[in-house]
Amino acid sequence: SNTNNSNTNNSNTNNSNNNNNTAPKVWGKSGHSLPVTLMEFHPNNNVFVATASVDGSVRIWDVRGSYVTHVFRPLLNPEETSSNRRSSVTSIRWKATTASTTTSTSTTTTTTASTTTTTTTNQHEQKEQQLVIAIGREDGSIAIHNLRDEDQETSCVVLRDHVSAVTCMDWSSDNNNNNNNMFVSSGRDAVLNLWKSSTTTIIAAPDKTRKTRQTKKNKKGNPVVVEPKQSMTRATYQRIHTKPVYEQIEGMVVLKQQQQPSSSSSSSS
C-alpha cells in the first residue's frame, strides 16, 4: 500500500508540473475601456495579435514582449456627432500575405589563352511582408490600416458604403500580380460589396529638415543644395460591384481559385 501511495504522489506531482508548464500566459489589463469582443492573430506570423472592443478601438500587440505597438480609434464621420455615433468594432481581418523572394541570376564568362572560366551569381531580393488590417464597425464604416505607415491619419483608407454593421471582410489576392487585389465586405445591411484595391506611388515634396541633402556644383562652380525626392506608397479601393443577398450576413468565406467548383461538376449536380 505504501508503494501505491508513493506512485500516486509521484503521478500527482507530474500532473501538477504539466499543468504549470501548460498554464496560459496572462498579460494583464487589455487597455480597452469596454469588453473585448474580437481577437485575431496575423495569419503569416506569430508576432502580432489584434484585439477589438466595444469601445471602438483596436490594439495591435507584440506577443514577444506583451506590449501594444498600435492603437486604432474610429475616425469621426462629418455627418455624425459624439452622441449618435456607433463605433463599436464588429469585425477585424488581417491581410494574409507572405514575403516573396525574387531570384536573379547573372553569368560572367572569362576566357584566357588556355582556360575558360564561367562564374554564376545569384542575387536574392526579398520584399517586406505586408502588415495590413481591416476594421469594420457598427456604423458600416471600414478602416484599413497599414502598420508600416508612419502617418496613420493620412494613410488610413476609410470605406463608408455599408449602412449597417460590417460583419465579414476578406481579400482575394492574385498571386501573379500583387498590385491588384480584390477586397470583399459584407454586413447586416444584406449586401455584399466587391472592391478593387491597388497601390500607387506618390512623390512627396522634399523635407528641408532632413539631413540627407546632397550638395552639387552648378556650371559656375557654386555649390547647390539638392533635396532628395521621397516616395510614398498609398492604397486605393474602388467599389466595382454590389450584390444584394436579401438577408443579414453573419459569415463569409472567400474561396481560392483551386477551391471553386468546376463547371462540369456544377452542371452535373
Secondary structure as UniProt FT lines:
FT   HELIX           2..21
FT   STRAND          36..41
FT   TURN            43..44
FT   STRAND          48..53
FT   TURN            54..55
FT   STRAND          58..62
FT   TURN            63..66
FT   STRAND          67..72
FT   TURN            78..79
FT   TURN            82..84
FT   STRAND          89..94
FT   STRAND          101..111
FT   STRAND          116..126
FT   STRAND          132..137
FT   TURN            138..139
FT   STRAND          142..146
FT   TURN            147..148
FT   HELIX           152..155
FT   STRAND          157..159
FT   STRAND          166..173
FT   TURN            175..176
FT   TURN            178..179
FT   STRAND          181..187
FT   TURN            188..189
FT   STRAND          191..204
FT   TURN            208..209
FT   STRAND          214..217
FT   TURN            219..220
FT   STRAND          223..226
FT   STRAND          230..244
FT   HELIX           257..259
FT   HELIX           263..268
//
